[in-house]
């Protein structure tokens, strides 16, 4: 396995400790690696921005990570 830098926290991780995401920036597609911890923080931030309560957020995050 190769080591990757998390685009958010800049820490080294094994490839299986995160995901590569395709992001669209100004009509330009870019690939970024994010560790699972940063992905969770990112998800919580997005759910809060959509108006979900803390209880709903915990339920959603648990449902998405318990697979």
C-alpha positions, 0 to 999 in steps of 0.5 A: 500500500502507498502512503497518502497525505490527507488534503485537509490535515496534511498527515500521512496515512495508508491508502486504506485509512481514507478515500480519494475524492473527485472534486470539481473546481472551476470546471476542473476535476481534481483528486484529493485524498482525505483520511476518515477522520477528516471525512467525518468532520467534513460530513458533520459540518455539511449536516449542520449547514443543512440544519440537522440537529445534533441527534440527527447528525449522530444518527446519520453519522452512525448509520453511514459508518456502521457498515 
